[in-house]
Amino acid sequence: PTSTRSGFGARSGFGMFGSSKGGKFCSSKLLCVIVTVVVGLGLSAFALSSHGSGGISEHLESVFLPNANAGQLKSTGWTPDDTKRPGGSYGPRSRGRGFALPKNGTYGWHKWAVDRIAERCMARDSELHSHCARRDMYQFGVYTGRSLKGTTQALRAKNVRYHTFWGCDSFQGLPEEDASEQRSSHSRGEWQTGTFNAADMFKVYDFSSLERRIKRYVDDTHVRFIRGYFNESLTKALAPVLRPALFVDIDVDLYISTMQALDYMLTNKLIVVGTLVGFDDWPAGGRRGGEQRAHRELTKKWGLRWKNIVPGCKEDRANKMQCVFELLAIGAATPDCDCLEPRAVPFRDRLTSRHGSSASA
């Protein structure tokens, strides 16, 4: 028998199946049950589809991310010093009492990724042409949403269709770096625990309120957030909600965060052949550490072969460029990071590192 709570039981008054006249439609009780279940599933699917492309994700989010829209964020005392960084490199440009986010977000190196995605998704002879709308985008490291806004605007301008753009962030600053990391001078000086705390930046410590504020700024209905440090938020229960990636934007600065994000994506088959992975802090972490170290280690672990699509990114003289890689193969016998290997550490730096300081590459 069906549950009376479903709206299809004998007490529901749902004419065809609930009244005695139903006997004319159903030749047996079992058939009635089967038809009821089928119709119920159909109506449920219709209800979900009425929410648009993000509808199913919205419903699943409440199941797999029960705390995503509640709770307080912690202050880490993060205040970017705009006087030392003209234009506010780390924070929005100061204006009087508050600050102003750039109207069109920031774009920069993301152009390489967006142009390549558009080329493959819009070309009818491309294997991705009919699949793009069913794929997801990911950004690890959202902060105030500036680059997320710039990227989604560029994708709309090129008529690229995709399913969901997931923004993953603790929204309360960077975690502690791995103790084994050989940090560059930039990493040691700029990327301290608690840096890039969005809650501090906006002075908003209720996550629901902060989420609404960033979403209002980004202004794209495909965007959804996954809150928390990656070792806590990237769970097995979350994986079935996510879809294979067209693009993964790594803007997390640290080695440990890059490893956690990309290893999770690879473990759950969310990075596939053809996925683009871009590194915002490729040069700043140094060649021996940060995002470059994570990229090389994961390339070896998973047998990955990459193609670097940013001209000049591999050249030693252009080591201040961000890099974007397209995945060519997984499980290859001869992995290839398509990147520069770290230089040998000078003798004086090896001596320095023994006394607790890290060599910069």
SULZI-V725601 format. One record per pair of residues at least 12 apart in sequence whose ideal C-beta (glycine too) atoms are under 10 Angstrom apart, sorted by the first residue. I is the first residue (numbers start at 1). GAP is how many residues later the second one is. D is the distance in Angstrom with one decimal. If there is no record, write none. Layout:
{{I GAP D} {I GAP D}}
This chain:
{{1 28 8.6} {1 31 9.8} {1 32 7.6} {1 35 10.0} {2 12 9.8} {2 15 8.1} {2 16 9.5} {2 30 8.6} {2 31 6.5} {2 34 5.5} {2 35 7.8} {2 38 8.3} {4 14 9.8} {6 30 7.9} {6 31 9.2} {6 34 6.2} {7 29 9.9} {7 33 8.0} {7 36 8.9} {8 24 9.6} {8 25 9.5} {8 27 9.5} {8 28 4.7} {8 29 8.4} {8 31 7.2} {8 32 5.8} {8 35 9.3} {9 27 8.4} {10 12 9.0} {10 22 9.9} {14 22 8.6} {14 25 9.2} {16 16 9.3} {16 19 8.8} {16 20 9.5} {16 23 9.1} {17 15 6.0} {17 16 9.2} {17 18 7.2} {17 19 5.5} {17 22 8.1} {18 14 9.9} {18 18 9.6} {22 13 9.4} {22 14 9.7} {44 15 9.8} {47 12 9.2} {48 12 9.6} {52 169 7.0} {52 170 9.2} {53 80 7.8} {53 81 9.8} {53 108 8.5} {53 109 8.7} {53 110 6.1} {53 111 7.7} {53 168 7.9} {53 169 6.7} {54 109 7.7} {54 110 6.0} {54 111 9.6} {54 167 6.2} {54 168 6.1} {54 169 8.7} {54 170 6.9} {56 107 9.2} {56 108 9.4} {56 185 8.6} {57 79 9.0} {57 106 7.7} {57 107 5.3} {57 109 8.9} {57 165 9.2} {57 167 6.1} {57 184 6.4} {57 185 9.0} {57 186 9.1} {58 106 9.7} {58 166 7.7} {59 182 9.8} {60 178 9.3} {60 180 8.0} {60 181 4.7} {60 182 9.8} {61 103 9.9} {61 163 6.6} {61 164 9.3} {61 165 8.8} {61 177 9.3} {61 180 7.0} {63 174 8.2} {63 175 10.0} {63 177 9.9} {63 178 8.3} {64 162 9.5} {64 171 7.6} {64 172 9.7} {64 173 5.0} {64 174 5.1} {64 175 8.8} {64 176 7.8} {64 177 5.4} {64 178 9.6} {65 159 9.1} {65 160 9.0} {65 161 6.7} {65 162 7.7} {65 163 9.0} {65 168 8.2} {65 170 9.1} {65 172 8.8} {65 173 7.0} {65 176 8.3} {66 171 9.8} {67 140 8.6} {67 160 7.7} {67 161 8.3} {67 166 9.6} {68 139 7.8} {68 140 9.2} {68 143 8.2} {68 156 8.8} {68 157 7.0} {68 158 7.0} {68 159 5.5} {68 160 8.5} {68 165 8.8} {69 138 6.9} {69 139 5.1} {69 142 6.9} {69 143 9.6} {69 156 9.1} {69 158 8.6} {70 136 8.6} {70 137 6.7} {70 138 6.5} {70 157 9.7} {71 134 9.6} {71 135 7.9} {71 136 5.4} {71 137 8.4} {71 156 8.2} {71 157 9.8} {72 100 9.5} {72 127 8.7} {72 133 5.5} {72 134 6.3} {72 135 7.3} {73 97 8.3} {73 98 5.6} {73 99 4.6} {73 100 9.3} {73 124 7.9} {73 125 7.9} {73 126 3.8} {73 127 8.7} {73 129 9.8} {73 131 8.0} {73 132 4.9} {73 133 7.4} {73 134 5.7} {73 136 9.7} {73 137 6.7} {73 154 8.6} {74 96 9.2} {74 97 9.7} {74 98 5.0} {74 99 8.2} {74 120 8.6} {74 123 8.1} {74 125 7.3} {74 126 9.1} {74 131 7.6} {75 97 7.8} {75 98 9.1} {75 119 8.6} {75 122 7.0} {75 124 6.6} {75 125 5.4} {75 128 8.9} {75 130 6.7} {76 96 6.5} {76 97 4.5} {76 98 8.7} {76 116 8.9} {76 117 7.3} {76 118 2.8} {76 119 7.8} {76 120 9.3} {76 121 4.8} {76 123 8.5} {76 124 6.3} {77 96 9.3} {77 117 6.8} {77 120 8.0} {77 123 6.8} {78 12 9.0} {78 13 8.9} {78 94 8.8} {78 95 5.7} {78 96 9.3} {78 114 9.1} {78 116 5.7} {78 117 6.0} {78 118 6.8} {78 119 3.8} {78 120 8.8} {78 121 8.6} {78 122 4.2} {78 123 6.9} {79 12 7.9} {79 118 9.1} {79 121 6.7} {79 122 8.2} {80 12 8.5} {80 14 9.2} {80 19 9.3} {80 115 8.8} {80 116 8.6} {80 117 9.9} {80 120 9.3} {80 121 7.4} {82 12 4.9} {82 17 8.2} {85 105 10.0} {87 15 9.6} {88 12 9.3} {88 13 9.7} {88 14 9.4} {89 101 9.7} {90 53 8.5} {90 54 9.8} {90 100 8.1} {90 105 7.9} {90 106 7.1} {90 111 9.1} {91 52 9.0} {91 53 7.8} {91 55 9.9} {91 105 9.1} {91 109 9.7} {91 110 6.1} {92 52 6.3} {92 54 7.6} {92 109 7.5} {92 110 9.4} {92 125 10.0} {98 104 9.4} {98 105 9.0} {99 45 9.1} {99 102 8.0} {99 103 8.9} {101 43 6.1} {101 44 7.6} {101 45 6.1} {101 48 8.0} {101 100 9.9} {101 101 9.9} {101 113 9.5} {101 116 5.8} {101 117 9.8} {102 42 9.8} {102 44 6.2} {102 47 8.2} {102 48 8.1} {102 115 9.8} {103 46 9.1} {103 114 9.8} {104 42 9.4} {104 45 7.2} {104 46 6.4} {104 49 6.2} {104 50 9.5} {105 39 9.5} {105 40 7.4} {105 41 4.9} {105 42 6.4} {105 43 7.0} {105 44 3.1} {105 45 3.3} {105 46 7.5} {105 47 8.0} {105 48 6.3} {105 49 9.0} {105 112 8.3} {105 113 7.6} {105 114 9.5} {106 38 9.9} {106 39 9.9} {106 40 4.6} {106 41 5.0} {106 42 9.4} {106 43 7.9} {106 44 4.8} {106 45 8.9} {107 39 9.4} {107 40 7.4} {107 42 9.2} {107 43 3.9} {107 44 6.9} {107 46 7.8} {107 47 6.0} {108 39 7.5} {108 42 7.7} {108 43 9.7} {108 172 8.5} {108 214 7.6} {109 38 9.4} {109 140 9.8} {109 169 6.7} {109 170 9.0} {109 171 7.3} {109 173 9.0} {109 201 7.2} {109 204 9.4} {109 212 7.6} {109 213 4.1} {109 214 8.3} {109 215 7.0} {110 29 9.7} {110 37 6.5} {110 38 9.7} {110 40 6.5} {110 41 4.9} {110 44 6.8} {110 45 9.5} {110 137 8.7} {110 139 7.1} {110 141 9.9} {110 168 6.8} {110 170 8.7} {110 212 8.9} {110 214 8.4} {111 39 9.4} {111 40 9.4} {111 43 7.1} {111 199 9.8} {111 213 9.4} {112 164 8.5} {112 166 7.3} {112 196 9.8} {112 197 5.8} {112 198 5.2} {112 199 9.0} {112 201 9.1} {112 210 8.4} {112 211 8.9} {112 212 4.7} {113 24 9.5} {113 38 7.9} {113 41 9.3} {113 42 9.7} {113 133 9.0} {113 134 5.3} {113 135 9.3} {113 136 7.5} {113 163 5.0} {113 164 8.7} {113 165 5.0} {113 196 8.0} {113 197 9.2} {113 209 9.9} {113 211 5.0} {113 212 9.7} {113 213 9.2} {114 36 9.4} {114 37 6.6} {114 38 9.8} {114 39 9.7} {114 40 4.6} {114 41 6.0} {114 43 8.8} {114 44 6.6} {114 46 7.4} {114 133 8.0} {114 162 9.3} {114 164 9.8} {114 210 9.8} {115 39 8.7} {115 43 8.0} {115 194 9.0} {115 209 9.8} {116 130 9.7} {116 131 8.7} {116 160 6.1} {116 162 10.0} {116 193 5.8} {116 194 10.0} {116 208 7.5} {116 210 6.9} {117 15 7.7} {117 18 9.5} {117 20 8.6} {117 34 10.0} {117 37 9.5} {117 38 7.3} {117 41 8.0} {117 43 5.8} {117 45 8.4} {117 129 5.6} {117 130 5.9} {117 157 9.9} {117 159 6.6} {118 14 9.5} {118 36 8.7} {118 37 7.7} {118 39 9.1} {118 40 4.1} {118 41 7.9} {118 42 5.3} {119 39 9.3} {119 41 9.9} {120 12 7.8} {120 40 9.5} {120 126 8.5} {120 154 7.4} {120 156 9.2} {120 206 9.3} {121 12 8.5} {121 14 8.8} {121 34 9.4} {121 37 8.5} {121 38 8.8} {121 39 5.2} {121 40 7.2} {121 41 8.1} {121 125 7.5} {122 36 7.3} {122 37 7.1} {122 38 7.3} {122 39 9.6} {126 148 9.5} {127 146 9.8} {127 147 7.7} {128 118 7.8} {128 146 6.3} {131 31 10.0} {131 112 9.9} {131 113 8.5} {131 115 8.9} {131 143 9.2} {132 28 6.6} {132 29 5.8} {132 30 5.9} {132 31 8.9} {132 114 6.3} {133 27 9.1} {133 28 4.2} {133 29 6.4} {133 30 6.6} {134 27 9.2} {134 28 8.3} {134 29 5.9} {134 109 6.5} {134 110 8.5} {134 112 9.8} {135 26 9.3} {135 27 5.6} {135 28 6.2} {135 29 9.1} {135 108 5.7} {135 109 5.7} {135 110 6.6} {135 111 4.5} {135 112 8.8} {135 135 9.8} {135 137 9.0} {135 139 9.3} {135 140 8.8} {136 26 6.6} {136 27 5.3} {136 28 4.9} {136 29 7.2} {136 30 6.1} {136 86 9.1} {136 88 9.5} {136 105 9.5} {136 106 6.1} {136 107 4.2} {136 108 7.1} {136 109 5.8} {136 110 7.1} {136 111 8.9} {136 112 9.5} {136 134 7.8} {137 14 7.8} {137 15 8.4} {137 18 7.8} {137 23 9.4} {137 25 5.6} {137 26 8.4} {137 27 7.4} {137 28 4.2} {137 29 7.0} {137 30 9.4} {137 85 8.0} {137 86 9.1} {137 106 9.6} {137 108 6.8} {137 109 5.7} {137 110 5.0} {137 111 7.9} {137 112 7.7} {137 139 9.6} {138 26 9.1} {138 27 7.6} {138 28 4.9} {138 29 8.1} {138 30 6.8} {138 88 9.2} {138 104 8.1} {138 105 9.8} {138 107 5.5} {138 108 8.9} {138 109 7.2} {138 110 4.7} {138 111 6.7} {138 112 8.9} {138 123 8.2} {138 127 7.3} {138 132 7.8} {138 133 9.2} {138 137 9.5} {138 139 9.4} {139 12 7.5} {139 13 9.7} {139 26 7.1} {139 27 7.2} {139 28 5.1} {139 29 6.9} {139 30 8.3} {139 84 9.0} {139 86 9.8} {139 108 8.7} {139 109 8.0} {139 110 4.2} {139 111 8.5} {139 112 6.6} {139 113 9.7} {139 139 9.6} {139 141 9.5} {140 26 8.9} {140 27 8.5} {140 28 4.9} {140 29 7.5} {140 86 9.4} {140 90 7.3} {140 94 9.4} {140 108 7.2} {140 109 6.8} {140 110 5.5} {140 111 6.6} {140 112 5.1} {140 117 7.0} {140 118 7.9} {140 120 8.9} {140 121 4.4} {140 122 8.4} {140 124 9.7} {140 125 9.1} {140 140 9.6} {141 26 8.7} {141 27 7.6} {141 28 6.1} {141 29 9.5} {141 33 9.0} {141 55 7.5} {141 108 7.7} {141 109 7.1} {141 110 3.5} {141 111 4.3} {141 112 7.2} {141 113 9.5} {141 116 7.5} {141 117 9.5} {141 120 8.7} {141 139 7.2} {141 140 8.8} {142 24 9.7} {142 25 4.2} {142 26 7.1} {142 27 4.0} {142 28 9.5} {142 29 7.3} {142 54 9.3} {142 56 7.1} {142 72 7.0} {142 76 9.0} {142 81 9.3} {142 83 7.0} {142 84 9.5} {142 85 9.6} {142 107 9.5} {142 109 8.0} {142 110 10.0} {143 24 9.6} {143 26 6.9} {143 28 8.4} {143 30 9.5} {143 52 9.8} {143 53 5.0} {143 54 8.7} {143 55 5.5} {143 58 7.4} {143 71 8.9} {143 108 7.7} {144 27 10.0} {144 52 8.9} {144 54 5.9} {144 57 5.8} {144 58 7.4} {144 66 10.0} {144 69 9.2} {144 70 6.7} {144 73 7.5} {144 74 9.6} {145 22 7.4} {145 24 9.4} {145 53 8.3} {145 68 8.8} {145 69 4.4} {145 70 7.9} {145 71 9.4} {145 72 5.4} {145 73 4.7} {145 74 9.5} {145 75 9.8} {145 78 8.4} {145 80 9.5} {146 68 9.8} {146 71 8.4} {146 72 9.0} {147 71 10.0} {147 102 7.2} {147 104 6.6} {147 133 7.5} {148 17 7.3} {148 19 5.8} {148 21 9.8} {148 66 8.1} {148 67 9.8} {148 69 9.0} {148 70 5.3} {148 72 8.1} {148 75 6.7} {148 77 9.7} {148 101 8.2} {148 103 9.3} {149 65 9.1} {149 68 6.3} {149 69 4.6} {149 70 7.0} {149 71 7.6} {149 74 9.1} {150 68 9.5} {151 14 7.9} {151 67 9.5} {151 69 9.4} {151 96 8.2} {151 98 7.0} {151 127 9.6} {152 13 6.2} {152 66 6.4} {152 67 8.1} {152 68 4.2} {152 69 9.8} {152 70 7.1} {152 71 6.7} {153 65 9.1} {153 66 8.5} {153 67 8.0} {155 65 8.7} {155 67 8.9} {155 91 9.4} {155 92 9.0} {156 64 7.5} {156 66 9.4} {160 86 8.3} {160 87 9.7} {161 61 9.4} {162 60 6.8} {162 81 9.0} {162 83 9.6} {162 84 5.9} {162 85 8.5} {163 59 7.2} {163 79 9.7} {163 80 5.7} {163 81 9.9} {163 83 9.2} {164 57 9.8} {164 58 5.6} {164 59 7.8} {164 60 5.7} {164 77 8.9} {164 78 8.2} {164 79 7.2} {165 53 8.8} {165 55 6.8} {165 56 9.7} {165 57 4.9} {165 58 4.9} {165 59 7.4} {165 60 9.9} {165 81 9.6} {165 82 8.9} {165 84 9.4} {166 56 9.4} {166 57 8.0} {166 58 5.8} {166 59 7.5} {166 60 5.9} {166 72 9.7} {166 75 9.2} {166 76 6.9} {166 77 9.3} {166 79 9.0} {166 82 9.7} {166 104 9.8} {167 44 9.5} {167 47 8.0} {167 48 9.1} {167 51 8.1} {167 56 6.1} {167 57 7.2} {167 58 4.8} {167 59 7.2} {167 60 9.3} {167 82 9.3} {168 56 9.9} {168 57 7.5} {168 58 4.6} {168 59 8.2} {168 60 8.2} {168 61 9.8} {168 62 6.9} {168 65 6.8} {168 66 7.5} {168 81 9.8} {168 84 8.8} {168 89 9.7} {168 93 7.0} {168 96 9.7} {169 27 8.6} {169 29 6.9} {169 45 9.3} {169 56 7.2} {169 57 7.9} {169 58 7.0} {169 59 8.4} {169 60 9.2} {169 61 9.3} {169 64 9.1} {169 82 9.3} {169 83 8.7} {170 24 9.8} {170 26 9.1} {170 27 8.4} {170 28 8.6} {170 29 9.4} {170 57 7.1} {170 58 5.9} {170 59 4.9} {170 60 8.2} {170 62 8.8} {170 63 8.0} {170 82 9.9} {170 87 9.3} {171 25 9.4} {171 26 7.6} {171 27 4.6} {171 28 5.8} {171 29 9.8} {171 30 9.6} {171 31 9.5} {171 33 9.5} {171 34 9.7} {171 36 6.6} {171 39 6.2} {171 40 8.2} {171 43 8.4} {171 54 8.0} {171 56 5.9} {171 57 8.6} {172 22 7.6} {172 24 9.3} {172 25 5.2} {172 26 7.4} {172 27 5.4} {172 28 7.9} {172 33 8.6} {172 35 9.2} {172 38 9.6} {172 55 9.1} {172 56 9.4} {172 57 8.8} {173 19 8.7} {173 20 6.9} {173 21 3.8} {173 22 5.7} {173 23 5.7} {173 24 3.7} {173 25 8.2} {173 26 8.3} {173 27 7.4} {173 28 9.7} {173 56 9.7} {174 17 5.9} {174 18 7.3} {174 19 5.9} {174 20 6.5} {174 21 4.9} {174 22 6.0} {174 23 8.4} {174 55 9.3} {174 78 7.8} {174 79 6.3} {174 80 6.2} {174 82 9.4} {174 83 7.3} {175 18 6.7} {175 19 9.0} {175 54 5.1} {175 55 8.1} {175 56 7.9} {175 57 9.8} {175 77 9.3} {175 79 7.3} {175 81 6.8} {175 82 6.6} {175 85 9.0} {176 16 9.4} {176 17 5.1} {176 18 9.5} {176 53 9.7} {176 78 8.7} {176 80 7.7} {177 14 7.4} {177 15 9.1} {177 16 7.8} {177 76 8.9} {177 77 5.0} {177 78 6.6} {177 79 5.7} {177 80 8.5} {177 112 9.0} {177 113 9.1} {178 76 7.7} {178 77 5.6} {178 78 4.2} {178 79 9.3} {178 81 7.8} {178 82 9.8} {178 111 9.4} {178 115 9.6} {178 116 9.8} {179 77 9.3} {180 75 8.5} {180 76 9.3} {180 109 9.5} {180 113 9.7} {181 73 7.6} {181 74 4.8} {181 75 7.2} {181 104 8.8} {181 105 9.6} {181 107 9.1} {181 108 5.3} {181 109 7.7} {181 112 7.5} {181 113 9.8} {181 177 7.5} {182 73 9.0} {182 103 9.8} {182 104 7.4} {182 105 10.0} {182 106 5.0} {182 107 4.8} {182 108 9.3} {182 111 8.0} {182 160 9.1} {182 163 8.5} {182 167 9.7} {182 171 7.1} {182 175 9.7} {182 176 4.5} {182 177 6.0} {182 178 8.4} {182 179 7.7} {183 71 8.9} {183 72 8.3} {183 102 7.7} {183 103 7.3} {183 105 9.1} {183 106 5.6} {183 107 7.6} {183 174 9.3} {183 175 4.6} {183 176 9.2} {183 177 8.0} {184 97 9.9} {184 99 8.9} {184 100 6.7} {184 101 5.7} {184 102 3.2} {184 103 8.5} {184 104 7.9} {184 105 6.1} {184 106 6.7} {184 108 9.8} {184 174 7.5} {184 175 8.7} {184 176 4.6} {184 177 6.6} {185 99 9.7} {185 101 8.1} {185 172 9.8} {185 173 8.4} {185 174 9.6} {185 175 4.7} {185 176 10.0} {186 67 9.4} {186 95 8.7} {186 97 8.7} {186 98 4.7} {186 99 7.4} {186 100 7.5} {186 104 8.9} {186 174 8.0} {187 66 7.2} {187 67 7.5} {187 68 8.6} {187 94 8.6} {187 97 6.9} {187 98 5.5} {187 99 6.8} {187 102 6.7} {187 103 6.0} {187 171 8.2} {187 173 8.6} {188 98 9.9} {188 169 8.6} {188 170 6.7} {188 172 8.5} {190 63 8.2} {190 91 9.8} {190 94 7.8} {191 61 9.6} {191 62 4.7} {191 63 6.2} {191 66 9.9} {191 90 8.4} {191 93 8.4} {191 94 8.3} {191 99 8.7} {193 61 9.6} {195 58 7.8} {195 59 9.7} {196 55 9.3} {196 56 9.2} {196 57 7.7} {198 12 6.4} {198 13 9.9} {198 15 9.2} {198 16 7.2} {202 12 8.1} {202 15 9.9} {207 18 8.8} {207 20 6.1} {207 21 10.0} {210 15 9.4} {210 17 9.3} {211 13 9.5} {211 14 5.8} {211 16 7.8} {224 17 9.5} {226 12 7.1} {226 15 9.4} {226 16 9.0} {229 27 9.7} {229 28 8.2} {229 31 8.3} {230 22 8.1} {230 26 8.6} {230 27 6.1} {230 28 9.4} {230 29 9.0} {230 30 4.0} {230 31 5.4} {230 32 9.9} {230 33 9.5} {230 34 6.9} {231 25 8.5} {231 26 9.1} {231 29 5.6} {231 33 9.3} {232 28 9.8} {233 27 9.6} {233 31 9.5} {234 26 6.8} {234 27 7.2} {234 29 9.2} {234 30 4.3} {234 31 8.5} {234 33 9.4} {234 34 8.6} {235 29 9.0} {236 28 9.7} {236 31 9.3} {236 32 8.1} {238 26 9.1} {238 30 8.7} {239 25 8.1} {239 26 9.5} {239 28 8.4} {239 29 4.3} {239 30 8.7} {239 31 7.5} {240 28 8.8} {242 22 9.7} {242 23 8.6} {242 26 7.1} {242 27 9.9} {242 28 5.6} {243 27 7.4} {244 21 9.3} {244 24 9.5} {244 25 7.0} {244 26 5.6} {244 27 7.6} {244 28 4.8} {244 29 9.7} {244 30 8.8} {244 31 7.1} {245 20 6.7} {245 25 5.5} {245 26 5.8} {245 27 7.3} {245 29 9.2} {245 30 4.8} {245 31 8.1} {245 32 8.3} {245 82 9.5} {246 26 9.7} {246 28 8.1} {246 29 6.8} {246 30 6.9} {247 28 7.2} {247 29 4.7} {247 30 7.8} {247 31 7.1} {247 77 8.8} {248 13 7.8} {248 14 7.3} {248 17 6.4} {248 22 8.2} {248 23 6.5} {248 27 6.4} {248 28 7.1} {248 29 4.7} {248 30 7.3} {248 31 9.6} {248 77 9.7} {248 79 9.6} {249 27 9.0} {249 28 8.2} {249 29 5.4} {249 30 8.7} {249 31 7.0} {249 75 9.4} {250 12 7.1} {250 27 6.5} {250 28 6.6} {250 29 5.0} {250 30 6.5} {250 31 7.9} {250 32 8.8} {250 41 6.0} {250 44 8.4} {250 45 8.7} {250 72 9.8} {251 27 8.5} {251 28 8.2} {251 29 3.9} {251 30 6.9} {251 40 9.3} {251 71 9.6} {252 27 9.3} {252 28 8.2} {252 29 7.6} {252 38 9.4} {252 39 7.7} {252 42 9.4} {253 27 8.1} {253 28 4.9} {253 31 7.5} {253 32 7.0} {253 37 7.1} {253 38 7.8} {254 27 8.5} {254 31 7.7} {254 35 9.0} {254 36 6.8} {254 37 8.3} {254 40 8.8} {255 30 6.9} {255 31 9.9} {255 33 9.9} {255 34 5.7} {255 35 5.3} {255 36 7.3} {255 37 8.8} {255 38 5.3} {255 39 5.4} {255 40 9.9} {255 42 8.9} {256 34 9.8} {256 38 8.3} {257 33 9.7} {257 34 9.0} {257 37 8.6} {258 19 10.0} {258 21 7.8} {258 23 8.7} {258 27 8.5} {258 32 7.2} {258 33 4.9} {258 34 9.1} {258 35 8.2} {258 36 3.8} {258 37 7.5} {258 39 9.6} {258 40 8.5} {259 32 9.5} {259 34 8.5} {259 35 4.6} {259 36 9.6} {259 38 7.1} {259 39 7.0} {259 42 9.7} {260 34 9.1} {261 16 9.9} {261 33 8.7} {262 15 7.2} {262 17 10.0} {262 29 9.3} {262 32 6.5} {262 33 7.9} {262 35 9.7} {262 36 5.5} {262 40 9.2} {262 42 9.9} {263 31 8.5} {263 34 9.2} {263 35 6.3} {263 38 7.8} {263 39 8.5} {265 12 8.7} {265 33 9.6} {266 32 6.8} {266 35 8.2} {266 36 5.3} {266 38 8.2} {266 61 9.6} {266 64 7.7} {267 35 9.1} {269 61 9.0} {271 27 9.4} {271 31 8.7} {271 33 8.7} {271 56 6.4} {271 59 8.1} {272 55 7.1} {272 58 7.6} {273 31 9.8} {273 32 9.3} {273 53 9.0} {273 54 5.6} {273 55 6.7} {273 56 6.4} {273 57 6.5} {274 52 6.9} {274 53 6.5} {274 54 8.5} {275 50 9.0} {275 51 7.5} {275 52 4.9} {275 55 9.8} {276 30 10.0} {276 31 9.8} {276 33 7.5} {276 48 5.9} {276 49 7.0} {276 50 5.4} {276 51 7.8} {277 14 9.8} {277 18 8.0} {277 21 9.7} {277 27 9.7} {277 29 8.0} {277 46 8.9} {277 47 7.2} {277 48 5.1} {277 49 8.1} {277 50 7.0} {278 13 10.0} {278 31 9.3} {278 32 8.7} {278 44 6.7} {278 45 7.2} {278 46 4.2} {278 47 7.6} {279 12 4.5} {279 13 7.7} {279 15 8.9} {279 16 6.9} {279 34 9.6} {279 43 6.0} {279 44 5.4} {279 45 7.7} {279 46 8.0} {279 60 9.7} {280 42 5.8} {280 43 9.6} {281 41 7.7} {282 13 8.2} {282 28 9.4} {282 31 7.7} {282 37 8.8} {282 38 9.0} {282 39 7.2} {282 40 5.1} {282 41 4.7} {282 42 9.3} {282 43 9.9} {282 57 8.6} {283 30 9.3} {283 35 9.0} {283 36 5.4} {283 37 4.8} {283 38 6.6} {283 39 7.3} {283 40 8.6} {283 78 10.0} {284 36 8.5} {284 38 9.4} {285 76 8.9} {286 33 9.6} {286 56 8.1} {286 72 8.5} {286 73 8.4} {286 74 5.6} {286 75 4.1} {287 29 9.6} {287 32 7.3} {287 52 8.7} {287 53 6.3} {287 54 7.7} {287 55 4.3} {287 56 6.6} {287 73 9.3} {287 74 3.9} {288 53 9.7} {288 54 4.3} {288 55 8.2} {288 57 7.4} {288 61 10.0} {288 70 8.5} {288 71 6.9} {288 72 8.2} {288 73 4.1} {289 53 8.7} {289 69 7.5} {289 70 9.2} {289 71 8.8} {289 72 7.1} {290 71 9.4} {291 31 9.4} {291 32 8.7} {292 27 9.8} {292 31 8.6} {292 45 8.7} {292 47 6.7} {292 48 8.1} {292 49 9.6} {292 50 7.7} {292 69 8.4} {293 49 8.2} {293 68 9.5} {295 28 8.4} {295 30 7.6} {295 42 5.8} {295 43 9.5} {295 44 6.4} {296 39 9.1} {296 41 5.0} {296 43 6.8} {296 44 9.7} {296 45 7.7} {296 46 8.4} {297 40 9.3} {298 37 9.4} {298 39 8.8} {299 26 9.3} {299 28 9.9} {299 33 9.3} {299 36 4.8} {299 37 7.2} {299 38 4.2} {299 39 8.7} {299 40 8.3} {300 35 5.4} {300 37 8.1} {301 34 8.6} {302 25 9.7} {302 27 9.9} {302 28 6.0} {302 29 7.2} {302 30 9.0} {302 33 7.7} {303 26 7.6} {303 27 6.4} {303 28 4.5} {303 29 4.6} {303 30 7.0} {303 31 8.3} {303 32 5.1} {303 33 9.8} {304 21 8.9} {304 23 6.4} {304 24 8.2} {304 25 7.0} {304 26 6.0} {304 27 8.4} {304 28 6.9} {304 31 5.5} {304 32 7.7} {304 33 7.5} {304 34 9.6} {305 20 9.9} {305 21 10.0} {305 22 7.6} {305 23 4.5} {305 24 4.1} {305 25 8.1} {305 26 9.5} {305 27 4.8} {305 28 9.9} {305 29 7.7} {305 30 6.3} {305 31 4.7} {305 32 8.7} {305 33 7.8} {306 17 9.4} {306 18 9.8} {306 19 4.2} {306 20 6.8} {306 21 6.1} {306 22 6.4} {306 23 8.8} {306 29 8.8} {306 30 6.4} {306 31 6.0} {306 32 4.4} {306 33 7.7} {307 17 9.6} {307 18 6.7} {307 19 4.7} {307 20 8.2} {307 21 5.6} {307 29 8.9} {307 31 5.9} {308 15 5.8} {308 16 7.3} {308 17 5.6} {308 18 8.1} {308 29 8.9} {308 30 4.5} {308 31 6.8} {308 32 10.0} {309 14 8.6} {309 15 5.2} {309 16 7.1} {309 17 5.6} {309 29 9.5} {310 12 7.1} {310 13 5.5} {310 14 5.3} {310 15 8.7} {313 12 9.1} {313 25 9.0} {313 26 8.1} {313 27 8.9} {314 23 10.0} {314 24 6.9} {314 25 6.4} {314 26 5.8} {315 25 8.3} {316 24 6.6} {316 27 8.7} {318 22 10.0} {319 21 7.3} {319 42 9.2} {323 15 8.8} {323 16 7.0} {323 17 9.8} {325 12 8.1} {325 13 6.5} {325 14 8.0} {326 12 9.2} {340 21 9.9} {342 17 9.7} {342 19 5.3} {343 16 10.0} {343 18 6.2} {344 17 9.8} {345 14 5.0} {345 15 9.6} {345 16 7.6} {346 13 7.8} {349 12 9.0}}
